[in-house]
Every structure is written in C-alpha cells, then in structure tokens.
Amino acid sequence: MSSPALQTQLLSKRYRRVWALRDCSLTVAPGRVVALVGPNGAGKTTLLHAAAGLLTPTSGTVRVFAEVPGTPPALSTVAFVAQDKPLYDSFTVAQLVRMARGLNRQWDRALAARRLAALEIPLRRRAGRLSGGQQSQVAFTLAVAKRPRLLLLDEPLANLDPLARTDFMRELMGTVAANGTTVVLSSHAISDLVGTCDWLVVLNRGQVQVSGDIDELLGAHHALSGPAADRLPDTVAVITRTESGRQAHHLVRGTAPVADPRWTSRPVGLEELVLGYLREPDAAALPGPALTTIEGGG
Amino acid sequence: MLWLAWRQHRLQFLAVAAVLAALAVYLIHITLPMVGPTRLYQTCVTLDTDAACEPWNEIWSRFVGERSDLTQVIALANVLPGLAGAFWGAPLIAREFERGTHRLAWTQGVTRLRWLTVKLVVLACAAVLGGTAQAVLMTWVADNWRINQTINRFNDRILFDAVGVVPPALWLFSVALGTAVGLVIRRTTAAMAVTLAALALVLIGLNFARPHYATPATRVPVYGQEGRDMYRITEEWRQGYLIRDRDGKAISSWEANALCPAMTGADEAVRDCLIGQGGQMLERYQPADRFARFQWTENGILLAGTVLIGGLTIGRLRRRAD
C-alpha cells in the first residue's frame, strides 16, 4: 500500500498565544479530491501551509507521501497555490512560466502552453496587469504544469465569478483526474464543491471535526423533523437541533428509524451536514476513529 | 535560478549602477585637470632634484586648499554601499514576505536554502563589482587631489572607507546586513530604512575602533620643513600629542601651556620649553605606510561580519519559512 498523500499526526501550530491548529490528525489517501472546509480562522490555511513546507509546526508531524514538507523530494511532488494567488507582478506570463520551468525538475511544457492558450491569457502581459481571474488561472497553471502528485489549493475559487467557478472546477478536475493527482482544496463555499470532491474534512477551531468519504457521510446522516415538544429516543445520535416554531429539526447520525409517524426523515445535503457539525464544535458528534481512518485507494 | 535572480534584481542593479556612474562622471570631470599637476608633483618627489622640481615649485601653491569641500563630495561615495544594502539586500526577503510571493518561490522544486544561496551569490558578485568600481574611482580621485593638501585618505574618517580595499568588503557587508534586516522586518521600506541606519551605526563604530588597530608611533614633533621636503605630502594620521612634565606625568596641552606660558599650546616653542624643563613632548601618529595594514584590518572586520550575518540569515531561513 502506498503511503498517504497527506498525513498529519497531532499537528499543532501556535501563533504567540493563539492555537491555529491543535492536535490535528488527518490522513488523506492518494487520488482523493479533498474538500477542506471550516469557518474563517479554523486553521485551513495553516494546515495547507504546513503541508506545503511554509511553516514549522509547534508540535506534531506532517508528511506528504511520507516526506517532510519543504525537503527536495516533497517540493518536487507537491504544488501549492496560496489564497492570494501570488505572482511576481512585474514578470510577464511567459517569464513566470520560464521561472517555474527553471525551478522544477518536472515540467509539462505542453500542458502549460495549452492551458494558457485555452484561457486566452496574453503571454506578454505583465502579471500585475492581468485580471484577478486571469492571475488565479496563471497561478494554477504554474502549479499543475509541475505535474504534482499532491495539489494544495487555498481558497481557489475566492476571486472567480460563479460561472468561472463552475468552469474552473470542471477544468481543474479534468486536468488532475487524468494524472490521478491528489487534491486538497479549501473553501468556504461548500456548494461549489459538491460533485467534484469525494472526501470531506471539516476543520473547526484548529481541530479536525469531520474527516470522511462524502458519499459515506451523506449516507450515514439524515435530517429528522418533528414536534418540538417531543423528545427523541436516546438511541438517536443527534448532532444538532434547531427549532422553528413548533417544529424541531435535527441532524442525526446513523440510520435508526423513528417509529413515530409525526417524525419525518430525509437525506441531508453536504452543506447541511457541514453546517450541522460546525454549529456544534465540541459535539460528542465528533467522528470517531472509524471515520478518520480510511481504506487505501480512492 | 540564475535567470530568476537577474530578472528580479536587474532594476535595483541598474539603479545603483546609475548612481555610481553619475558620481563617476562628476568626479572624473573635476579630477581630470588635476592629473597633469599631480604628475609634476610625483616627478619632483620621485627624482628629488632641483631640476625635476622646478615645474612643480612654480605651481604648487595654486592647489593648496583648492576645493577643500571635496571631502564632502567624496562622502557621497559612502552612500553607495548603503544603497546596495537598502536596494539589493533589504528587499531580497522582505519583499517576498510583503507580497506573499515567498509562497510561490519556496514551493517550487528548489529548496529555500538553494534559492537564497544563489541569490546571495549573485548579489555578492554584484557587490564586489560595485565596490571595486567605487574603490578604483575614489582611489584615483584621492591620488590626484592630495596636492590640495586637504585630502588625506588615512586620517579622513569617511575617505578611509571609500578607497583601497575597504569598499568591496563594505558593499558585501551592507548587502548581508540588508538581507538579514529584511528577514527580520519583512516590510521593504522599513527594512531599507533600518538597513541604512544600522550601516551608519556600524560605520560610526568602526570610526571609533580604527585608532586602536595599531599602537601609534611617536616622534618629537617637527615644525617648519625646509627645502623640497616642504612639498612632500604625506598621508599620515596624526593622533595628537603625548606631553609629560619633568616628573614624567602625562599632562594635557592646556597644562603644558600653563607650564610654558604665552605660548599657544603645542607648537615649536612649547616643545623646546618643555624639553628645557626636563619634560617631554611627543606627537602620536600612524605612519603613512601603515595605511594598507589599517585597510586590511577594516576589510577583515567587515568580511567577518558579512560571513556571520550571512550565515545566521541562511541558517534561519533554512530552518523555517515562517
């Protein structure tokens, strides 16, 4: 069995007195497309930076394909696009491509050229004069042309319009699917991730709250609505409860049916699931080891 | 990687080169007329005959005190290594952090260690080149202006660092300092300002240390040279007087003046009066031939500083990227 694409063990990072990540343990199997979600300040960026070798953990370990991030073997297998899509503003697109080609042992010249041409990005224009969307696309092109085994994207959709988001996700997935690239991408916008990601990691307050196969998670949870006055039986694992009028809505784990006909059960969506967990950060609903360990392959 | 270093820093290289060139044009313009007279002077002191000195005797007095403000112009030359530190060194890391581009640069296939090493080597080459160019220029200017008898590269605090073997080391040191400051401060403009201030402090410190590079020689002061010696210009560094009364106690020139009244303090008459009383008056000085030794000492101090600061910077960035 090949080593995990990304593995953290009790990873913690403290900035002065604030813990950005705390005892974060996570395993991502090769080939997965991972949605890393969580509210602002949950530690998404910190986790991605740790995996990219851009910061030193306060404690714990992080490995990418069993290598320490920032070392030559890790650098050549991991590509990272930071949240603000940094580029050298005074470089032309062609010069940025030349730079990346010179700095990486592996470089898919044709892929870079094809992608930039398809996106109609002018090669002679300085990066600082491109639109925000074009800058993002150049940054992604530099990352994918490196042919990484693990692609880390921090808020890749942030400065794209809704149409561009859909196109971008489809196109990105097309690019990486062909090579079996593992992708970890962070986002607030959960709806954009539906259909492209197959693994969910919810980070909250610096800790991993959920980590699991999206289809399995959706299959293992459902929404229960019923009279607010009634109590659910103790056998039902409630994650969150919200009330509207006389109705109570629950996100519950497990498929145990409630016999009472006044209760209705329906499947949950990804967004509903994530929000349910985020509302209860200390929930006993924290997924157990059964959810955080995964079988190899994807 | 070499291409990247050149592409990223070429503007700064050109900017500093332009300042150096502008200074060079000005200094060459004002110094060229001094080349002929200086040659006459050198012929005189080399051959040391009345015939050889004839042409020089006729003109030497014209140059005494000419452009005595020149040291201030020359002081500008010492801004050059500061510019190299502020424009090449300080932005090297600070600008990457400021723009977030370190996340681009340090996640390519090249380690931070290699990235920084290549950049520092490129900047170091540029610094040695710039420093050498400055040294050649300023040494030539100082050689041709000493006939005004106010240019003395040994005792002038500022000129000392602008000529000879010191400038390349000073440029290197400045670039290393700027890089280290940029790593700590991470804002380009602030790092540039701090680099200039820190370099100024180092230069002031060196000025205080310099008299102690060697124990001064002493001699009984000679006043009023005779004959051709009058024209001989020595760039020695006079460091004041050592005066003792008849009991061998060191006294100041004010106290000497009290012992030998009606005199001005440290001139020929005081010397003779003190010696007549059984005292002593000596002049402390660094002979002109110690100039090279002093320059190499300063060069060594700066290079050691460069290696230390550069090593700390490389070690810090290699260990951690945040």
HADDOCK unambig.tbl for C-alpha pairs under 7 A between the chains (distance, minus, plus):
assign (segid A and resid 52 and name CA) (segid B and resid 107 and name CA) 6.59 0.50 0.50
assign (segid A and resid 54 and name CA) (segid B and resid 321 and name CA) 5.16 0.50 0.50
assign (segid A and resid 54 and name CA) (segid B and resid 322 and name CA) 6.24 0.50 0.50
assign (segid A and resid 55 and name CA) (segid B and resid 320 and name CA) 6.41 0.50 0.50
assign (segid A and resid 55 and name CA) (segid B and resid 321 and name CA) 5.46 0.50 0.50
assign (segid A and resid 55 and name CA) (segid B and resid 322 and name CA) 4.99 0.50 0.50
assign (segid A and resid 56 and name CA) (segid B and resid 320 and name CA) 5.96 0.50 0.50
assign (segid A and resid 70 and name CA) (segid B and resid 111 and name CA) 6.72 0.50 0.50
assign (segid A and resid 71 and name CA) (segid B and resid 111 and name CA) 6.67 0.50 0.50
assign (segid A and resid 72 and name CA) (segid B and resid 109 and name CA) 6.68 0.50 0.50
assign (segid A and resid 72 and name CA) (segid B and resid 110 and name CA) 6.85 0.50 0.50
assign (segid A and resid 72 and name CA) (segid B and resid 111 and name CA) 6.26 0.50 0.50
assign (segid A and resid 75 and name CA) (segid B and resid 107 and name CA) 6.19 0.50 0.50
assign (segid A and resid 75 and name CA) (segid B and resid 108 and name CA) 6.25 0.50 0.50
assign (segid A and resid 75 and name CA) (segid B and resid 109 and name CA) 4.97 0.50 0.50
assign (segid A and resid 76 and name CA) (segid B and resid 109 and name CA) 4.86 0.50 0.50
assign (segid A and resid 79 and name CA) (segid B and resid 107 and name CA) 6.61 0.50 0.50
assign (segid A and resid 80 and name CA) (segid B and resid 107 and name CA) 6.45 0.50 0.50
assign (segid A and resid 82 and name CA) (segid B and resid 103 and name CA) 6.52 0.50 0.50
assign (segid A and resid 86 and name CA) (segid B and resid 100 and name CA) 5.96 0.50 0.50
assign (segid A and resid 86 and name CA) (segid B and resid 101 and name CA) 5.08 0.50 0.50
assign (segid A and resid 86 and name CA) (segid B and resid 104 and name CA) 6.23 0.50 0.50
assign (segid A and resid 87 and name CA) (segid B and resid 101 and name CA) 6.14 0.50 0.50
assign (segid A and resid 87 and name CA) (segid B and resid 104 and name CA) 6.93 0.50 0.50
assign (segid A and resid 88 and name CA) (segid B and resid 101 and name CA) 6.84 0.50 0.50
assign (segid A and resid 99 and name CA) (segid B and resid 4 and name CA) 6.27 0.50 0.50
assign (segid A and resid 100 and name CA) (segid B and resid 108 and name CA) 7.00 0.50 0.50
assign (segid A and resid 102 and name CA) (segid B and resid 1 and name CA) 6.45 0.50 0.50
assign (segid A and resid 103 and name CA) (segid B and resid 1 and name CA) 6.46 0.50 0.50
assign (segid A and resid 103 and name CA) (segid B and resid 108 and name CA) 5.97 0.50 0.50
assign (segid A and resid 103 and name CA) (segid B and resid 109 and name CA) 5.49 0.50 0.50
assign (segid A and resid 103 and name CA) (segid B and resid 110 and name CA) 5.80 0.50 0.50
assign (segid A and resid 104 and name CA) (segid B and resid 108 and name CA) 6.05 0.50 0.50
assign (segid A and resid 104 and name CA) (segid B and resid 109 and name CA) 4.41 0.50 0.50
assign (segid A and resid 104 and name CA) (segid B and resid 110 and name CA) 6.86 0.50 0.50
assign (segid A and resid 105 and name CA) (segid B and resid 109 and name CA) 6.58 0.50 0.50
